[in-house]
Amino acid sequence: MKTIYNQVKTFLEINKWARERSFRDQAIILILRENYQNIGQSSFPIDKLRDFCRDYVSYERLWRKVTQENPDLRGKDWDDKIELEQNEQIKMGYESRFYENIKQLELL
């Protein structure tokens, strides 16, 4: 049986479109759909749905690990994350890099 890590790595190697962060959820669902072929049917047992949700969390965590350890499997938007987060913080009324500034002040 393939490990989750290997499934994710293989999927990213084969499906270059999935490397972009914006497609991660869709790609994980496609991987999981192979494991849970009856999902979406009304007769799908609640315990299987619970297992699906737990597996999704594992796949998402290992997806980040695979892309962190394999730079060649990262999407073009990999380096945009910090800028996007800072823009959202500013929109919400926070100072950009607020937490980094607090950490630096604590060191003084």
N, C-alpha and C positions, 0 to 999 in steps of 0.2 A: 504494500500500500504506500502510495506517495505521501510524503509529509505535506503539510500546508505550505511550508516554506518552498518546497520544490514545485508544488502546483502553481504557486504565485509566480515564481521565477520563470518557469516554463511558459506560463500564459503571457507574461510580459515580453519574453523573448520572441514569441510567435506573433503577438498582437501589439504592434507598435502604437496603435491608436490609444491603447489602454494606459499608456505611460503618463498621460496628462492627468493631473489631479482631478480635473472636472469630470473625468470618465471613470474614476476609481470605483464608485458605488456600482455603476452599471456593470463593470467588468467583474467585480466580486460576485454580484448576483448571477452572472452567466456561469461562473465557476461553480457556485453553490447549486445552481439549477441542475447541473450534472449529477451532483450527489443526492439531491432531493427531487426526483423526477415527478412526483405527484403534487408538488407544492402548487398552490393556487386552486386546488379542487376543494369543494366544500367538505369533502370527507377526510381531508387531511387532519390527522390527529393533533391535538393541542400539544402533546409532549414532543412530537416531531417539529412543530413550529417553534417550540422553546429551544430545541436542539439547533434548529436553523439559526435562530437569533444569536445563540452562544457561539456558533461556528462563525457567523458573520463578524462578530467582534474579534475573534481570533484571526480571521483572514485579514481584516483591516489592520490589525496590529502588525502582523507579519508582512503585509504589503509595505508598510512604512520601513520595516527592517530590511526587506529585500532591496528597496530603492535606496536606502541609506548605504548599504554595503556594496551595491552595484551601480555606480554612477552612470554606466552606459545604458541602464534601464530606466533612467529618469526622463520625465517629459521636459519639454521646453519651458514649462512654467515652474519648474522646481525652485529656481532662485527668486521667483516673484512673491513667494509666500510672506516674507517679512514686510515687504512694501504693501502688500494687500492688507495684512493685519494692521499695520500702522495707519493706513487710510481709513479702515473701519473704526479704529479707536478714535481717530480725530472726528469722524462723523458722529460718533456717540458722545462726543464732548470730552474725551480723555486726552491727556497729553501723549503724544507719540513717544515711545520708549520710556514711559513712566516707571515701569517696574525695574528696568535697567538702571535708571537714575536713582531710584530708592536704594538698590543694592550698592551702588557706588557711594552714596552718602553714608550708608552703614559702615563701610570700610574706613571712612575718614575718622 
